[in-house]
Amino acid sequence: MVLVDRFGRKVTNLRISLTERCNYRCFFCHGEGQINFKRREMNPEEIERLVRIASSLGIKKVKLTGGEPTIRDDIV
């Protein structure tokens, strides 16, 4: 099985947002306008499972993003 978008193109990239938290104050981010609420973050086992499933569906590249992904001690 392969993932395709609505135009019939193969999907080979996946972006996983690890966290919304960030310890920087980048002027281009505009995080100051965000509503401050807590979202549940996936644990490392859930992230690994997601990547394994995505890989089996043809995903070749995974980008780990978020607020600041390296703020996660359990990931770094």
Beta strands, then each sheet from edge to edge (+ up, - down):
strand 1: 13-17
strand 2: 61-65
sheet 1: 1+ 2+
end
